[in-house]
Amino acid sequence: MLRLFASGKVVAAICHAGWMLASAGILEGRTATSFFAIKDDLVHARANWVDKEVVVDGNLITSRKPDDLPAFMRAFIQTLAPE
C-alpha cells in the first residue's frame, strides 16, 4: 500500500481502516478523519485529525463511519474522474 500511495495512486479508508494508514506511515503531515475511537492513534501517527464526513488530502481519502459512505463515495469518484 505504501508503494501505491507513494506512486500517487488513490488510497481510501473509512472507519477503523485509519489504523492501516497509521501502521503504514502514510498519515504523517496529512489531514485525515476516522472513527472517533481511533482519533488518538491517528494523531500519534502525526495526522492532522478532523471530525468531518470525508477528507481528501491529495491522493488520500478518509471518512469516519459507514453513515458517511455517500460523501465518501462522491469524493472517491470525484478524485478518480474529476470533471
PDB file of N, CA, C and O in Angstrom:
ATOM      1  N   MET A   1       0.809  -1.166   0.000  1.00  0.00           N
ATOM      2  CA  MET A   1       0.000   0.000   0.000  1.00  0.00           C
ATOM      3  C   MET A   1       0.870   1.253   0.000  1.00  0.00           C
ATOM      4  O   MET A   1       0.543   2.232  -0.671  1.00  0.00           O
ATOM      5  N   LEU A   2       1.953   1.231   0.732  1.00  0.00           N
ATOM      6  CA  LEU A   2       2.827   2.396   0.799  1.00  0.00           C
ATOM      7  C   LEU A   2       3.397   2.737  -0.576  1.00  0.00           C
ATOM      8  O   LEU A   2       3.489   3.909  -0.939  1.00  0.00           O
ATOM      9  N   ARG A   3       3.778   1.718  -1.338  1.00  0.00           N
ATOM     10  CA  ARG A   3       4.292   1.965  -2.694  1.00  0.00           C
ATOM     11  C   ARG A   3       3.219   2.553  -3.594  1.00  0.00           C
ATOM     12  O   ARG A   3       3.491   3.464  -4.376  1.00  0.00           O
ATOM     13  N   LEU A   4       1.998   2.033  -3.487  1.00  0.00           N
ATOM     14  CA  LEU A   4       0.890   2.589  -4.274  1.00  0.00           C
ATOM     15  C   LEU A   4       0.669   4.052  -3.921  1.00  0.00           C
ATOM     16  O   LEU A   4       0.527   4.896  -4.806  1.00  0.00           O
ATOM     17  N   PHE A   5       0.639   4.345  -2.642  1.00  0.00           N
ATOM     18  CA  PHE A   5       0.418   5.709  -2.188  1.00  0.00           C
ATOM     19  C   PHE A   5       1.541   6.626  -2.673  1.00  0.00           C
ATOM     20  O   PHE A   5       1.285   7.720  -3.176  1.00  0.00           O
ATOM     21  N   ALA A   6       2.772   6.177  -2.521  1.00  0.00           N
ATOM     22  CA  ALA A   6       3.926   6.978  -2.934  1.00  0.00           C
ATOM     23  C   ALA A   6       3.943   7.226  -4.437  1.00  0.00           C
ATOM     24  O   ALA A   6       4.489   8.230  -4.896  1.00  0.00           O
ATOM     25  N   SER A   7       3.349   6.317  -5.201  1.00  0.00           N
ATOM     26  CA  SER A   7       3.318   6.492  -6.654  1.00  0.00           C
ATOM     27  C   SER A   7       2.162   7.382  -7.107  1.00  0.00           C
ATOM     28  O   SER A   7       1.990   7.619  -8.302  1.00  0.00           O
ATOM     29  N   GLY A   8       1.367   7.876  -6.149  1.00  0.00           N
ATOM     30  CA  GLY A   8       0.280   8.786  -6.490  1.00  0.00           C
ATOM     31  C   GLY A   8      -1.072   8.138  -6.670  1.00  0.00           C
ATOM     32  O   GLY A   8      -2.049   8.818  -6.984  1.00  0.00           O
ATOM     33  N   LYS A   9      -1.146   6.834  -6.477  1.00  0.00           N
ATOM     34  CA  LYS A   9      -2.440   6.147  -6.576  1.00  0.00           C
ATOM     35  C   LYS A   9      -3.328   6.559  -5.405  1.00  0.00           C
ATOM     36  O   LYS A   9      -2.835   6.886  -4.325  1.00  0.00           O
ATOM     37  N   VAL A  10      -4.625   6.540  -5.626  1.00  0.00           N
ATOM     38  CA  VAL A  10      -5.571   6.907  -4.581  1.00  0.00           C
ATOM     39  C   VAL A  10      -5.627   5.806  -3.524  1.00  0.00           C
ATOM     40  O   VAL A  10      -5.765   4.625  -3.842  1.00  0.00           O
ATOM     41  N   VAL A  11      -5.520   6.212  -2.276  1.00  0.00           N
ATOM     42  CA  VAL A  11      -5.688   5.310  -1.144  1.00  0.00           C
ATOM     43  C   VAL A  11      -6.856   5.858  -0.330  1.00  0.00           C
ATOM     44  O   VAL A  11      -6.871   7.035   0.033  1.00  0.00           O
ATOM     45  N   ALA A  12      -7.825   5.005  -0.048  1.00  0.00           N
ATOM     46  CA  ALA A  12      -9.028   5.431   0.659  1.00  0.00           C
ATOM     47  C   ALA A  12      -9.280   4.519   1.855  1.00  0.00           C
ATOM     48  O   ALA A  12      -9.060   3.310   1.790  1.00  0.00           O
ATOM     49  N   ALA A  13      -9.746   5.122   2.946  1.00  0.00           N
ATOM     50  CA  ALA A  13     -10.004   4.356   4.168  1.00  0.00           C
ATOM     51  C   ALA A  13     -11.204   4.949   4.887  1.00  0.00           C
ATOM     52  O   ALA A  13     -11.389   6.166   4.925  1.00  0.00           O
ATOM     53  N   ILE A  14     -12.012   4.071   5.453  1.00  0.00           N
ATOM     54  CA  ILE A  14     -13.186   4.507   6.194  1.00  0.00           C
ATOM     55  C   ILE A  14     -13.213   3.794   7.550  1.00  0.00           C
ATOM     56  O   ILE A  14     -12.819   2.634   7.667  1.00  0.00           O
ATOM     57  N   CYS A  15     -13.681   4.509   8.557  1.00  0.00           N
ATOM     58  CA  CYS A  15     -13.882   3.966   9.895  1.00  0.00           C
ATOM     59  C   CYS A  15     -12.544   3.578  10.538  1.00  0.00           C
ATOM     60  O   CYS A  15     -11.648   4.416  10.635  1.00  0.00           O
ATOM     61  N   HIS A  16     -12.397   2.337  10.974  1.00  0.00           N
ATOM     62  CA  HIS A  16     -11.193   1.876  11.651  1.00  0.00           C
ATOM     63  C   HIS A  16     -10.037   1.573  10.697  1.00  0.00           C
ATOM     64  O   HIS A  16      -8.950   1.221  11.154  1.00  0.00           O
ATOM     65  N   ALA A  17     -10.240   1.700   9.404  1.00  0.00           N
ATOM     66  CA  ALA A  17      -9.157   1.462   8.444  1.00  0.00           C
ATOM     67  C   ALA A  17      -8.040   2.491   8.594  1.00  0.00           C
ATOM     68  O   ALA A  17      -6.957   2.319   8.034  1.00  0.00           O
ATOM     69  N   GLY A  18      -8.300   3.556   9.345  1.00  0.00           N
ATOM     70  CA  GLY A  18      -7.242   4.520   9.637  1.00  0.00           C
ATOM     71  C   GLY A  18      -6.059   3.880  10.337  1.00  0.00           C
ATOM     72  O   GLY A  18      -4.929   4.352  10.208  1.00  0.00           O
ATOM     73  N   TRP A  19      -6.309   2.808  11.079  1.00  0.00           N
ATOM     74  CA  TRP A  19      -5.204   2.078  11.711  1.00  0.00           C
ATOM     75  C   TRP A  19      -4.221   1.563  10.670  1.00  0.00           C
ATOM     76  O   TRP A  19      -3.010   1.595  10.889  1.00  0.00           O
ATOM     77  N   MET A  20      -4.729   1.091   9.550  1.00  0.00           N
ATOM     78  CA  MET A  20      -3.879   0.590   8.476  1.00  0.00           C
ATOM     79  C   MET A  20      -2.985   1.719   7.951  1.00  0.00           C
ATOM     80  O   MET A  20      -1.793   1.521   7.716  1.00  0.00           O
ATOM     81  N   LEU A  21      -3.576   2.901   7.773  1.00  0.00           N
ATOM     82  CA  LEU A  21      -2.809   4.050   7.287  1.00  0.00           C
ATOM     83  C   LEU A  21      -1.738   4.448   8.298  1.00  0.00           C
ATOM     84  O   LEU A  21      -0.609   4.768   7.926  1.00  0.00           O
ATOM     85  N   ALA A  22      -2.099   4.426   9.573  1.00  0.00           N
ATOM     86  CA  ALA A  22      -1.138   4.770  10.624  1.00  0.00           C
ATOM     87  C   ALA A  22       0.014   3.768  10.640  1.00  0.00           C
ATOM     88  O   ALA A  22       1.177   4.162  10.732  1.00  0.00           O
ATOM     89  N   SER A  23      -0.297   2.495  10.554  1.00  0.00           N
ATOM     90  CA  SER A  23       0.738   1.452  10.564  1.00  0.00           C
ATOM     91  C   SER A  23       1.664   1.556   9.366  1.00  0.00           C
ATOM     92  O   SER A  23       2.851   1.247   9.463  1.00  0.00           O
ATOM     93  N   ALA A  24       1.125   1.989   8.241  1.00  0.00           N
ATOM     94  CA  ALA A  24       1.924   2.113   7.016  1.00  0.00           C
ATOM     95  C   ALA A  24       2.764   3.389   6.995  1.00  0.00           C
ATOM     96  O   ALA A  24       3.627   3.544   6.130  1.00  0.00           O
ATOM     97  N   GLY A  25       2.524   4.295   7.926  1.00  0.00           N
ATOM     98  CA  GLY A  25       3.289   5.538   7.959  1.00  0.00           C
ATOM     99  C   GLY A  25       2.818   6.573   6.953  1.00  0.00           C
ATOM    100  O   GLY A  25       3.557   7.500   6.621  1.00  0.00           O
ATOM    101  N   ILE A  26       1.611   6.427   6.472  1.00  0.00           N
ATOM    102  CA  ILE A  26       1.077   7.314   5.433  1.00  0.00           C
ATOM    103  C   ILE A  26       0.551   8.628   6.003  1.00  0.00           C
ATOM    104  O   ILE A  26       0.480   9.619   5.276  1.00  0.00           O
ATOM    105  N   LEU A  27       0.189   8.664   7.254  1.00  0.00           N
ATOM    106  CA  LEU A  27      -0.545   9.806   7.800  1.00  0.00           C
ATOM    107  C   LEU A  27       0.298  11.005   8.210  1.00  0.00           C
ATOM    108  O   LEU A  27      -0.247  12.092   8.400  1.00  0.00           O
ATOM    109  N   GLU A  28       1.577  10.844   8.349  1.00  0.00           N
ATOM    110  CA  GLU A  28       2.403  11.943   8.846  1.00  0.00           C
ATOM    111  C   GLU A  28       2.248  13.193   7.982  1.00  0.00           C
ATOM    112  O   GLU A  28       2.520  13.172   6.782  1.00  0.00           O
ATOM    113  N   GLY A  29       1.807  14.279   8.615  1.00  0.00           N
ATOM    114  CA  GLY A  29       1.637  15.546   7.912  1.00  0.00           C
ATOM    115  C   GLY A  29       0.379  15.652   7.073  1.00  0.00           C
ATOM    116  O   GLY A  29       0.159  16.668   6.414  1.00  0.00           O
ATOM    117  N   ARG A  30      -0.444  14.623   7.088  1.00  0.00           N
ATOM    118  CA  ARG A  30      -1.684  14.610   6.296  1.00  0.00           C
ATOM    119  C   ARG A  30      -2.877  14.959   7.166  1.00  0.00           C
ATOM    120  O   ARG A  30      -2.876  14.718   8.373  1.00  0.00           O
ATOM    121  N   THR A  31      -3.897  15.532   6.535  1.00  0.00           N
ATOM    122  CA  THR A  31      -5.169  15.758   7.211  1.00  0.00           C
ATOM    123  C   THR A  31      -6.056  14.562   6.918  1.00  0.00           C
ATOM    124  O   THR A  31      -6.193  14.144   5.768  1.00  0.00           O
ATOM    125  N   ALA A  32      -6.657  14.015   7.962  1.00  0.00           N
ATOM    126  CA  ALA A  32      -7.466  12.805   7.805  1.00  0.00           C
ATOM    127  C   ALA A  32      -8.552  12.770   8.870  1.00  0.00           C
ATOM    128  O   ALA A  32      -8.517  13.526   9.841  1.00  0.00           O
ATOM    129  N   THR A  33      -9.511  11.883   8.671  1.00  0.00           N
ATOM    130  CA  THR A  33     -10.539  11.620   9.661  1.00  0.00           C
ATOM    131  C   THR A  33     -10.677  10.112   9.831  1.00  0.00           C
ATOM    132  O   THR A  33     -10.105   9.332   9.070  1.00  0.00           O
ATOM    133  N   SER A  34     -11.441   9.719  10.835  1.00  0.00           N
ATOM    134  CA  SER A  34     -11.642   8.299  11.123  1.00  0.00           C
ATOM    135  C   SER A  34     -12.773   8.185  12.134  1.00  0.00           C
ATOM    136  O   SER A  34     -13.358   9.187  12.544  1.00  0.00           O
ATOM    137  N   PHE A  35     -13.070   6.967  12.526  1.00  0.00           N
ATOM    138  CA  PHE A  35     -13.988   6.751  13.637  1.00  0.00           C
ATOM    139  C   PHE A  35     -13.370   7.405  14.870  1.00  0.00           C
ATOM    140  O   PHE A  35     -12.164   7.300  15.093  1.00  0.00           O
ATOM    141  N   PHE A  36     -14.193   8.079  15.668  1.00  0.00           N
ATOM    142  CA  PHE A  36     -13.686   8.883  16.786  1.00  0.00           C
ATOM    143  C   PHE A  36     -12.839   8.081  17.768  1.00  0.00           C
ATOM    144  O   PHE A  36     -11.930   8.634  18.388  1.00  0.00           O
ATOM    145  N   ALA A  37     -13.115   6.810  17.919  1.00  0.00           N
ATOM    146  CA  ALA A  37     -12.416   5.995  18.914  1.00  0.00           C
ATOM    147  C   ALA A  37     -10.941   5.781  18.588  1.00  0.00           C
ATOM    148  O   ALA A  37     -10.171   5.408  19.473  1.00  0.00           O
ATOM    149  N   ILE A  38     -10.528   6.008  17.342  1.00  0.00           N
ATOM    150  CA  ILE A  38      -9.112   5.835  16.997  1.00  0.00           C
ATOM    151  C   ILE A  38      -8.433   7.169  16.704  1.00  0.00           C
ATOM    152  O   ILE A  38      -7.317   7.201  16.185  1.00  0.00           O
ATOM    153  N   LYS A  39      -9.100   8.257  17.033  1.00  0.00           N
ATOM    154  CA  LYS A  39      -8.537   9.596  16.813  1.00  0.00           C
ATOM    155  C   LYS A  39      -7.129   9.708  17.391  1.00  0.00           C
ATOM    156  O   LYS A  39      -6.209  10.139  16.695  1.00  0.00           O
ATOM    157  N   ASP A  40      -6.949   9.326  18.653  1.00  0.00           N
ATOM    158  CA  ASP A  40      -5.643   9.465  19.297  1.00  0.00           C
ATOM    159  C   ASP A  40      -4.560   8.684  18.563  1.00  0.00           C
ATOM    160  O   ASP A  40      -3.421   9.143  18.473  1.00  0.00           O
ATOM    161  N   ASP A  41      -4.900   7.521  18.042  1.00  0.00           N
ATOM    162  CA  ASP A  41      -3.924   6.723  17.297  1.00  0.00           C
ATOM    163  C   ASP A  41      -3.479   7.451  16.028  1.00  0.00           C
ATOM    164  O   ASP A  41      -2.300   7.421  15.674  1.00  0.00           O
ATOM    165  N   LEU A  42      -4.411   8.096  15.353  1.00  0.00           N
ATOM    166  CA  LEU A  42      -4.062   8.837  14.144  1.00  0.00           C
ATOM    167  C   LEU A  42      -3.238  10.075  14.478  1.00  0.00           C
ATOM    168  O   LEU A  42      -2.295  10.413  13.763  1.00  0.00           O
ATOM    169  N   VAL A  43      -3.596  10.742  15.561  1.00  0.00           N
ATOM    170  CA  VAL A  43      -2.826  11.909  15.997  1.00  0.00           C
ATOM    171  C   VAL A  43      -1.402  11.483  16.369  1.00  0.00           C
ATOM    172  O   VAL A  43      -0.446  12.192  16.055  1.00  0.00           O
ATOM    173  N   HIS A  44      -1.255  10.342  17.027  1.00  0.00           N
ATOM    174  CA  HIS A  44       0.083   9.840  17.383  1.00  0.00           C
ATOM    175  C   HIS A  44       0.870   9.444  16.144  1.00  0.00           C
ATOM    176  O   HIS A  44       2.100   9.408  16.172  1.00  0.00           O
ATOM    177  N   ALA A  45       0.161   9.145  15.049  1.00  0.00           N
ATOM    178  CA  ALA A  45       0.825   8.852  13.770  1.00  0.00           C
ATOM    179  C   ALA A  45       1.112  10.141  12.999  1.00  0.00           C
ATOM    180  O   ALA A  45       1.491  10.110  11.829  1.00  0.00           O
ATOM    181  N   ARG A  46       0.923  11.277  13.684  1.00  0.00           N
ATOM    182  CA  ARG A  46       1.215  12.613  13.163  1.00  0.00           C
ATOM    183  C   ARG A  46       0.245  13.100  12.096  1.00  0.00           C
ATOM    184  O   ARG A  46       0.604  13.911  11.242  1.00  0.00           O
ATOM    185  N   ALA A  47      -0.989  12.600  12.149  1.00  0.00           N
ATOM    186  CA  ALA A  47      -2.036  13.108  11.256  1.00  0.00           C
ATOM    187  C   ALA A  47      -2.663  14.346  11.879  1.00  0.00           C
ATOM    188  O   ALA A  47      -2.699  14.495  13.100  1.00  0.00           O
ATOM    189  N   ASN A  48      -3.152  15.222  11.025  1.00  0.00           N
ATOM    190  CA  ASN A  48      -3.989  16.333  11.470  1.00  0.00           C
ATOM    191  C   ASN A  48      -5.411  15.802  11.415  1.00  0.00           C
ATOM    192  O   ASN A  48      -6.042  15.835  10.358  1.00  0.00           O
ATOM    193  N   TRP A  49      -5.927  15.313  12.539  1.00  0.00           N
ATOM    194  CA  TRP A  49      -7.244  14.674  12.581  1.00  0.00           C
ATOM    195  C   TRP A  49      -8.332  15.728  12.658  1.00  0.00           C
ATOM    196  O   TRP A  49      -8.248  16.653  13.467  1.00  0.00           O
ATOM    197  N   VAL A  50      -9.364  15.594  11.813  1.00  0.00           N
ATOM    198  CA  VAL A  50     -10.520  16.485  11.834  1.00  0.00           C
ATOM    199  C   VAL A  50     -11.791  15.647  11.857  1.00  0.00           C
ATOM    200  O   VAL A  50     -11.815  14.524  11.354  1.00  0.00           O
ATOM    201  N   ASP A  51     -12.835  16.199  12.440  1.00  0.00           N
ATOM    202  CA  ASP A  51     -14.117  15.498  12.532  1.00  0.00           C
ATOM    203  C   ASP A  51     -15.009  15.965  11.386  1.00  0.00           C
ATOM    204  O   ASP A  51     -15.834  16.862  11.555  1.00  0.00           O
ATOM    205  N   LYS A  52     -14.834  15.348  10.222  1.00  0.00           N
ATOM    206  CA  LYS A  52     -15.620  15.673   9.031  1.00  0.00           C
ATOM    207  C   LYS A  52     -16.079  14.379   8.376  1.00  0.00           C
ATOM    208  O   LYS A  52     -15.472  13.324   8.565  1.00  0.00           O
ATOM    209  N   GLU A  53     -17.163  14.473   7.600  1.00  0.00           N
ATOM    210  CA  GLU A  53     -17.693  13.303   6.880  1.00  0.00           C
ATOM    211  C   GLU A  53     -16.635  12.633   6.028  1.00  0.00           C
ATOM    212  O   GLU A  53     -16.461  11.415   6.051  1.00  0.00           O
ATOM    213  N   VAL A  54     -15.940  13.458   5.281  1.00  0.00           N
ATOM    214  CA  VAL A  54     -14.914  12.947   4.375  1.00  0.00           C
ATOM    215  C   VAL A  54     -13.814  13.994   4.265  1.00  0.00           C
ATOM    216  O   VAL A  54     -14.079  15.196   4.286  1.00  0.00           O
ATOM    217  N   VAL A  55     -12.578  13.522   4.148  1.00  0.00           N
ATOM    218  CA  VAL A  55     -11.434  14.409   3.979  1.00  0.00           C
ATOM    219  C   VAL A  55     -10.626  13.902   2.789  1.00  0.00           C
ATOM    220  O   VAL A  55     -10.279  12.724   2.711  1.00  0.00           O
ATOM    221  N   VAL A  56     -10.339  14.807   1.875  1.00  0.00           N
ATOM    222  CA  VAL A  56      -9.468  14.487   0.744  1.00  0.00           C
ATOM    223  C   VAL A  56      -8.197  15.304   0.920  1.00  0.00           C
ATOM    224  O   VAL A  56      -8.243  16.534   0.957  1.00  0.00           O
ATOM    225  N   ASP A  57      -7.078  14.627   1.027  1.00  0.00           N
ATOM    226  CA  ASP A  57      -5.776  15.279   1.137  1.00  0.00           C
ATOM    227  C   ASP A  57      -4.885  14.669   0.064  1.00  0.00           C
ATOM    228  O   ASP A  57      -4.240  13.643   0.280  1.00  0.00           O
ATOM    229  N   GLY A  58      -4.861  15.316  -1.094  1.00  0.00           N
ATOM    230  CA  GLY A  58      -4.112  14.769  -2.226  1.00  0.00           C
ATOM    231  C   GLY A  58      -4.731  13.462  -2.669  1.00  0.00           C
ATOM    232  O   GLY A  58      -5.912  13.410  -3.010  1.00  0.00           O
ATOM    233  N   ASN A  59      -3.931  12.404  -2.664  1.00  0.00           N
ATOM    234  CA  ASN A  59      -4.432  11.094  -3.092  1.00  0.00           C
ATOM    235  C   ASN A  59      -4.924  10.236  -1.918  1.00  0.00           C
ATOM    236  O   ASN A  59      -5.117   9.029  -2.061  1.00  0.00           O
ATOM    237  N   LEU A  60      -5.121  10.870  -0.764  1.00  0.00           N
ATOM    238  CA  LEU A  60      -5.626  10.177   0.422  1.00  0.00           C
ATOM    239  C   LEU A  60      -7.060  10.623   0.702  1.00  0.00           C
ATOM    240  O   LEU A  60      -7.334  11.817   0.826  1.00  0.00           O
ATOM    241  N   ILE A  61      -7.969   9.654   0.799  1.00  0.00           N
ATOM    242  CA  ILE A  61      -9.369   9.931   1.112  1.00  0.00           C
ATOM    243  C   ILE A  61      -9.721   9.156   2.373  1.00  0.00           C
ATOM    244  O   ILE A  61      -9.519   7.943   2.443  1.00  0.00           O
ATOM    245  N   THR A  62     -10.251   9.864   3.370  1.00  0.00           N
ATOM    246  CA  THR A  62     -10.656   9.200   4.606  1.00  0.00           C
ATOM    247  C   THR A  62     -12.060   9.630   5.003  1.00  0.00           C
ATOM    248  O   THR A  62     -12.522  10.718   4.657  1.00  0.00           O
ATOM    249  N   SER A  63     -12.721   8.753   5.732  1.00  0.00           N
ATOM    250  CA  SER A  63     -14.072   9.025   6.206  1.00  0.00           C
ATOM    251  C   SER A  63     -14.249   8.384   7.575  1.00  0.00           C
ATOM    252  O   SER A  63     -13.491   7.495   7.960  1.00  0.00           O
ATOM    253  N   ARG A  64     -15.279   8.855   8.317  1.00  0.00           N
ATOM    254  CA  ARG A  64     -15.431   8.459   9.719  1.00  0.00           C
ATOM    255  C   ARG A  64     -16.110   7.123   9.952  1.00  0.00           C
ATOM    256  O   ARG A  64     -15.641   6.314  10.752  1.00  0.00           O
ATOM    257  N   LYS A  65     -17.223   6.889   9.249  1.00  0.00           N
ATOM    258  CA  LYS A  65     -18.066   5.737   9.593  1.00  0.00           C
ATOM    259  C   LYS A  65     -18.956   5.366   8.413  1.00  0.00           C
ATOM    260  O   LYS A  65     -19.074   6.140   7.463  1.00  0.00           O
ATOM    261  N   PRO A  66     -19.580   4.199   8.458  1.00  0.00           N
ATOM    262  CA  PRO A  66     -20.435   3.768   7.348  1.00  0.00           C
ATOM    263  C   PRO A  66     -21.547   4.761   6.998  1.00  0.00           C
ATOM    264  O   PRO A  66     -21.945   4.843   5.836  1.00  0.00           O
ATOM    265  N   ASP A  67     -22.054   5.512   7.970  1.00  0.00           N
ATOM    266  CA  ASP A  67     -23.084   6.513   7.663  1.00  0.00           C
ATOM    267  C   ASP A  67     -22.578   7.589   6.706  1.00  0.00           C
ATOM    268  O   ASP A  67     -23.372   8.246   6.032  1.00  0.00           O
ATOM    269  N   ASP A  68     -21.267   7.770   6.644  1.00  0.00           N
ATOM    270  CA  ASP A  68     -20.669   8.780   5.769  1.00  0.00           C
ATOM    271  C   ASP A  68     -20.374   8.245   4.372  1.00  0.00           C
ATOM    272  O   ASP A  68     -19.780   8.944   3.551  1.00  0.00           O
ATOM    273  N   LEU A  69     -20.782   7.024   4.102  1.00  0.00           N
ATOM    274  CA  LEU A  69     -20.457   6.388   2.827  1.00  0.00           C
ATOM    275  C   LEU A  69     -20.890   7.190   1.599  1.00  0.00           C
ATOM    276  O   LEU A  69     -20.120   7.242   0.639  1.00  0.00           O
ATOM    277  N   PRO A  70     -22.073   7.819   1.562  1.00  0.00           N
ATOM    278  CA  PRO A  70     -22.422   8.609   0.371  1.00  0.00           C
ATOM    279  C   PRO A  70     -21.397   9.721   0.074  1.00  0.00           C
ATOM    280  O   PRO A  70     -20.989   9.893  -1.074  1.00  0.00           O
ATOM    281  N   ALA A  71     -20.989  10.463   1.093  1.00  0.00           N
ATOM    282  CA  ALA A  71     -19.988  11.518   0.894  1.00  0.00           C
ATOM    283  C   ALA A  71     -18.634  10.921   0.522  1.00  0.00           C
ATOM    284  O   ALA A  71     -17.919  11.460  -0.323  1.00  0.00           O
ATOM    285  N   PHE A  72     -18.291   9.807   1.155  1.00  0.00           N
ATOM    286  CA  PHE A  72     -17.034   9.109   0.865  1.00  0.00           C
ATOM    287  C   PHE A  72     -16.982   8.686  -0.601  1.00  0.00           C
ATOM    288  O   PHE A  72     -15.970   8.883  -1.274  1.00  0.00           O
ATOM    289  N   MET A  73     -18.068   8.107  -1.089  1.00  0.00           N
ATOM    290  CA  MET A  73     -18.091   7.642  -2.479  1.00  0.00           C
ATOM    291  C   MET A  73     -18.077   8.809  -3.464  1.00  0.00           C
ATOM    292  O   MET A  73     -17.431   8.723  -4.508  1.00  0.00           O
ATOM    293  N   ARG A  74     -18.783   9.903  -3.147  1.00  0.00           N
ATOM    294  CA  ARG A  74     -18.734  11.085  -4.022  1.00  0.00           C
ATOM    295  C   ARG A  74     -17.301  11.594  -4.142  1.00  0.00           C
ATOM    296  O   ARG A  74     -16.841  11.906  -5.241  1.00  0.00           O
ATOM    297  N   ALA A  75     -16.601  11.679  -3.025  1.00  0.00           N
ATOM    298  CA  ALA A  75     -15.213  12.139  -3.040  1.00  0.00           C
ATOM    299  C   ALA A  75     -14.322  11.170  -3.803  1.00  0.00           C
ATOM    300  O   ALA A  75     -13.441  11.591  -4.552  1.00  0.00           O
ATOM    301  N   PHE A  76     -14.546   9.885  -3.617  1.00  0.00           N
ATOM    302  CA  PHE A  76     -13.754   8.865  -4.306  1.00  0.00           C
ATOM    303  C   PHE A  76     -13.939   8.968  -5.818  1.00  0.00           C
ATOM    304  O   PHE A  76     -12.965   8.956  -6.570  1.00  0.00           O
ATOM    305  N   ILE A  77     -15.185   9.069  -6.255  1.00  0.00           N
ATOM    306  CA  ILE A  77     -15.473   9.178  -7.693  1.00  0.00           C
ATOM    307  C   ILE A  77     -14.894  10.472  -8.255  1.00  0.00           C
ATOM    308  O   ILE A  77     -14.309  10.467  -9.338  1.00  0.00           O
ATOM    309  N   GLN A  78     -15.049  11.573  -7.537  1.00  0.00           N
ATOM    310  CA  GLN A  78     -14.521  12.858  -7.996  1.00  0.00           C
ATOM    311  C   GLN A  78     -13.000  12.812  -8.124  1.00  0.00           C
ATOM    312  O   GLN A  78     -12.436  13.409  -9.041  1.00  0.00           O
ATOM    313  N   THR A  79     -12.342  12.113  -7.218  1.00  0.00           N
ATOM    314  CA  THR A  79     -10.890  12.002  -7.268  1.00  0.00           C
ATOM    315  C   THR A  79     -10.441  11.152  -8.458  1.00  0.00           C
ATOM    316  O   THR A  79      -9.439  11.463  -9.102  1.00  0.00           O
ATOM    317  N   LEU A  80     -11.177  10.088  -8.746  1.00  0.00           N
ATOM    318  CA  LEU A  80     -10.813   9.213  -9.866  1.00  0.00           C
ATOM    319  C   LEU A  80     -11.159   9.816 -11.220  1.00  0.00           C
ATOM    320  O   LEU A  80     -10.444   9.611 -12.200  1.00  0.00           O
ATOM    321  N   ALA A  81     -12.264  10.563 -11.270  1.00  0.00           N
ATOM    322  CA  ALA A  81     -12.738  11.107 -12.553  1.00  0.00           C
ATOM    323  C   ALA A  81     -13.178  12.556 -12.374  1.00  0.00           C
ATOM    324  O   ALA A  81     -14.373  12.849 -12.402  1.00  0.00           O
ATOM    325  N   PRO A  82     -12.219  13.465 -12.189  1.00  0.00           N
ATOM    326  CA  PRO A  82     -12.596  14.867 -11.997  1.00  0.00           C
ATOM    327  C   PRO A  82     -13.287  15.424 -13.238  1.00  0.00           C
ATOM    328  O   PRO A  82     -12.993  15.034 -14.368  1.00  0.00           O
ATOM    329  N   GLU A  83     -14.204  16.336 -12.995  1.00  0.00           N
ATOM    330  CA  GLU A  83     -14.948  16.919 -14.120  1.00  0.00           C
ATOM    331  C   GLU A  83     -14.118  17.924 -14.868  1.00  0.00           C
ATOM    332  O   GLU A  83     -14.589  18.511 -15.842  1.00  0.00           O
TER     333      GLU A  83
END
